[in-house]
Amino acid sequence: MENQAALLKSSRASRYIRIAPILFFLYVVNFLDRVNLSYGIDAGMFKDIGAPASSASLIAGIASALFFVAYAIPQVFTTLQINSVGIRKIFAGAFTAWGIITIITGFVQNVPEMYALRFILGLAEAPFYSGVMFFMGIWFAKSERGLANGYFNAAIPVAGIFGGLIAGGIFTAYGNDPGWRYLFIFEGILALVSVAILWFTINDFPEDAKWLKDDQKKALESELASEEADKPIKSSWKEALVERDVLLLVLVYFLGVTGLYGYTIWLPSIISSFAHVSAATSSFLSDIPYVVAAISLIFILRYSDKIGNRKRLTAVVFFVAAGGLALSAFLISNVVVSFIFFTISAIGIFSFLPVFWNIPQESLKRESSAASIGLINGIGNLGGVVGPILVGGLESYTHSFVSGVYAMALFVLVAGIAVLIVKNSR
């Protein structure tokens, strides 16, 4: 047993170094292509393609939501397929498809074209996140997974940082139009470049890794097998889909994602509205919440692995998000203080993901985990439908983002309460 622990530890650095950076880079590209719409919205892209000014925010919210409707459709089955064939082929196809779709978006001329492209983009991106969450579960032991998930999910705020800089730079150089068009084209090309990178750097399964010694592979395999035997939910993948805890986790993820994408899709527009600044300036200011979230995320994940109580920590970060959002809306008359609380809320908005995903990884057996992670990610991500439409619709109705920020606070507050009801979690 001691020898197995020593062998597992001896390969840990290699696995982190060989896996974490490439997955981090791929997620940065993924998130850029998912939220570049937020910068385009703030730059007036929907008015440019014919949306009426009075309902542009609602139309933009619908366009964002269509992505998540399509995203939910193939989740369970693509993740099960990854369990069989690995991620390289599936990810290569997905990155190629969404790179081309993103480039085409730069040439869109009307709202129906935008709706169609966002829906197809959702189908193309569907295998990525849940595939990586499953992938982490077969490459890292329970004691290592929190930090691995943390480094991966840190890509979200880092992508926000780069996204703000890229969008701000392009809008400064080219103006809002055609600046938003160049933004989509540039980031679509980046997705296509990623295909070659992932193809030559990723191994599908530990047994395929030539850079691991045979005894290190056996130690990892033995550790994961031991964890499989100890997992509290031992149902088949079909039975796992209707487990009480799995359904609760779907609800928690749905509520959290509603807040996450209400925040990310409307972040530049909320800043523009609250602070009365240009699209270029709001793009640069959008970096501040992302920087704070990125720094906080690493400390939160180290703490998560140390204390091991994923459920309680997930609830705490949701409560931080809820408090920050509510206080930001309440103190809107003081722009600086409101922005500070809006930034604090980003700590919870972005930190819940890596802590939360440890729960299904640590409680479900391998095949059940693959299917359930697909279900949680697919159905839960329908919160990406609700968040953008809710915030955009309330803005169109009230001509203010304040009510939308309050609504996001309510959703993440309920998410924090709901996760505490989950039984089979540390």
N, C-alpha and C positions, 0 to 999 in steps of 0.2 A: 504494500500500500504506500509506504514511504517512497519507494522507488518510482511508483506511478506518479505520485505528486511531484517528485523532482523532475521527471521527464516532461510532465505537463507544463511545469514552470519553465523548463529549459526551452520550450517551443513557443512560449507565450509572446515574447518580444518579436519573434519572426512572424507569427501570425498577425499580430497588430500591424507590423510594418508592411507586410505584403498585402494585407487585405484592407485595413482601415483607410489609407490614403486614397486608393482607387475608388472605393465606394463613396468616400467623402466627395471626391471630385465629380463622380457621376451624379450624386444627389444635388450638388451645386448646379450642374447643368440642367437637371430635371426641374429644380425649383425655379430657376431663371425662366425656363420655358413655360412654367405654370403661372407665374405671377407677373410676367412682363405686361400682361393685360392691365394690371393695376396702374402702371406708369402711363400706358397708352390712354386709359380712361381719364387720368388727370390732365393729359395733354390734349384732350378733346377729340379723340379718335372717333367716337361714336357720332358726334356732330359732323365730323368730316365725311362720314360715310352715309349721312342722311337721316340720322335719328333726330326727332324733334327735341328741342332744348328742354321742353317741359317734362319730358319723360326719358331723357338720355340716361339718367342714373338707374332707373328701373330696367331699361333695355340692357344696359351694361351688366347689371346684376343677373339678368336672365342668361346672357351670353356666358358669364362665368359659371353659372349653375349648370348649364348644359354639359360642360366638361365633366362634372361629377356624376351626372345621371349616367353618362356613357361609361365612366370610370368604374361604376359599381357592377356593371353587367357581367364581365368575365372573371371576377376576382377569385372565387373558390377554385375554379377549374384551371386557371393559369398557374396558381400556386401549387396545386396538385401535380401539374405537369412539370414544374420546376423540381419537385421532389423526385421525379423520374429521370429527367434528362439534364438537369442542371440549369444554370442561369445564362451561360454565354450565348447560346443560340437565341434564346427568347429575348434577352436584353439587346442583342445586336439588331434583331428585327424591330424591336420597339423603338430604339434610338434612331434607327434609319427612318422609320415611318414618321415619328414626331418631329424630326429635324426638317424633313421635307414639308410637312404640314405647317410648321412655324414659319418657314421661308415664304410659303404661299400666302400666309396671313399678312405679310408685309405688302401684298399687292391687292388686298381685299377692297371691294368697291361699294358694297352695300351691307345692310344688316343681315339679311338671310344668308349671305355667303359667310359672314362672321359666325352666325349660329351654327352652320353646318361644319365649319372648320373646328370650332371649339368642341363640338360633339365627337368628331372623328379623333381629335387630339386626346380626348378622354379615353377612348378605346385603346389608342396606341400606348398611352402611359400606364395603363392598368396593371401590367405585370410587375412594375418596378418596385414600389415601396414594400408591398407585402412579400414579394420575392426576396428582398434583402432581409426583412425581419426573419423569414424562415431560414435564409442562408446563415445569418448570425447564430441561429440555434444549432447548426451542425458544425460550426467552426470554433465556437467558444463555449467553455464550461460556464455553469451558473455564476461562479465567483468572478468571472471575467466579462460577462455579457453586459453588465450595466455600463462599464466604461466603453466597451466596443459600441454599444448602441448610442452612447453619449457622443462619441466622436463622429459617428455617422450623422446623427440628428443635428449636430452643431452646424452642418451644412446649410440648414434652413436660415438661421440668422446671417451666416457668412454669405450665402447667396443674396440675401437682402442687402448686405453691405455692397457687394459687387454690383447688384442690380441697380441700386441707387446711384452709384458712381457712374456706371455705364449709361443709364438713362439720363442723368444730369448732364454728363459730358456730351451726349448726342443731341439733347435738346438745346444745349448752349451753342453747339456748332451749327445745327441745321434748323433750329426752331422746332415748334411742336409738330408741324407737318411740313416736310416729310420725315421729321425726326423719329416719330413712333414707328414708321414703316422700316426705317433702317435698323431700329432696335430689334424687331422681329427677325429680319433677315440675318443680322449678325449672330443672334443667339441660336437661330436654326442651323447655321453653318457649324457652330460650336458643337451642337448635338451630333452632327454627322462625323466630325473629327473624333468624337468620343467612341464611336463604334470600333475603330482600329485600336484605340487604347485599351478598351475593355477586352477585346478579343485576344490580345497577346499578353494580358497581365493577370487574368482571373482563372483560377482552377475551380471547377464545379464542386468537387467534393474533396475532403482531406486525403482520400486514398489516391487522388490524381496528382497531388503536390510532390514534385520531385525535390523540392527544397526542404521537405520534412524527412527526417530519418524514419526508418521503419518502426523503431521502438517508440518514437514520439507519436507516430500515427496510431499505434496500438494503445498507447496510454490515453490519448484523446478519445479514441473509440470506446475504451473501457470506461472512462469517466462519464461520457455521454450515455452509455448503456446503463450505468448505475443510476444516473439521474432519471432516465426513462422509467426505470423500475420504481423509483421513489415518487414519481409525479402523482398528485392526488386524483386527477381525472384520467381514467384509463379507458374511456369509451372509444368505439370506432369513430372514424371521421364523420360518418353520417349521424351517429348518436351525439357526438360532441357539438354539432351545430344547434342542437336544441337544449343543451345543458344550461341550467339556470345562470351559472357564472358567465358563460359565453354570451348569453343574451344580455346580461347586465353590462358586460364589457362593450358590446355593440352600442348600447345606450350611452355609456360614458364617453366612448370615442365619438359618437355622433354629436353629443353636446359640446365636447371639447373642440371638435373640428369646425362646428358652427362658429365658435368664437375665433378660432385660428384664421379661417378664411374670410370671415367678416372683417377681421383686423388686417390681414395682409393685402387683400384685394382693394380695400378702401383706404389703406394707410396714407399714401401720398395725397389723396383727395381730402381726407379728414384734416391732415396738416395744413393743406392749402386753405380749407374752409375756416379752421380755427385761427390760423396765424395770418391769413390774407396775403399769401406769397405766391410767386409764379410756380409753374410746373417744374422748371429746372431747380429752383430753390427747394421746393418740397421734396424732390427726388433726393437731393443731398441731405436734407434734414431727416429723411426716412432712415438714413444710416444709423442715427443715434440709438433708436430702440433696438435695432438689430445688433449693434456693437455691445450694448449692455446685456442683451440676451445671450450672445455668444460667450461672453466672459463668465456669466453666471452659470451657464449650462454645465461647463466642465466641473465646477465646484459642486454643483448639485449632484452630478452623476458620481463623483468620487464619494460623496457622502452617502448616496444611495447604496453603493457596493459595500460601504463600511457598516451601515446599520442594517441593511438587508430588508427593511420594511417598505416595500414598494408601494403598497396600498396607501399607507398614511402619508407618505411623501407626495404621491400623486395628488391626494386631496389638498395638501398644503399649497402646492404650486397653483392649483385651480383657485384656491381662496385668495392667493396673492393677485392673480389675474383679475378676479372679480372686484376686489377692493380697489385696485389701481384704475380699472375702467370706470367704476362708479364715481370715484372721487374726481377723475378727470372730467367727466361730464358735469358733475355738480359744481366744479370750480372753473367752469368755462370762461367766466368773466375775467379771470386772471390767466392770460395766455401762457405765461412762463410756468406757473404752478400746475396748470392743467396738463401741459406738455410733459412735465416731470412725472406726474402720476400715470400719464399715458405710456411713458417709457417704462416705468416700473411694472406696469401690467404686462409688458412684453416678456419679462422674466418668467411669469407663469404661463403665458400664452404659448411660448416655444419650448419650455422645459418639461411640460407634461408628457410629450411624446416618448422620449427615450425611457423615462421611468415607467410609464404605463405599459410599454411593450414588453417589459420584463415579466409582467404578470401572466399573459398567455404562454410565453416561451417557457416559463418555469413550472406551469401547472398542467400542461397538456403534452401527451405523448406525440412522437414525431409526425405521424400521418395526421392525427387529430389536430396537431398544431398547425400543419400546413393548411388544412381546410378551414380551421377556425380563424386563423390569422387572415385568410382571404375573405371570410365572411365579415369579420370585424372591420377590416380595412375597407371593403367594398360598401357595405351598408352604412358603416360609420361615416364614411366620406361623403355620404349624402348630406351631411352637415355642410359640406361645401356648396350644396344647392341652397340651403336655407340661409346661411350667413350672408353671402353677397346679395341675394334678393331681399332679405330682411332689411339690411342696412341701406341698400340702394332704394328700395321701395319706401322706407320711412323718410329718407331724404327727399324723394320726389314729392311725398305727401306733406311733409312739414317744412321743407326747404332748409333743413338743418340736420347735421349728423349726430346731434346730442342724443336724441331718442334711440338711434341705432347703437350708440355706445352703451347706453343703459341696457338695451336688449342683450348685447353680447355679454355684459356683466352678469345678467340673470342666467344665461345659458351655462356659463362656466361655473357659477355658484352651484347650480343643480348638479353639474357633473362632479364637483367635489364631494357633494353629499352622497351621490349614487355610488361612487367608487368605494366608499366606506362599507357598503352593504355586501360587497363581493366576499365570499367565504374562503375559497381556496387560493389564498395569496399570503405571502409573507407580509 
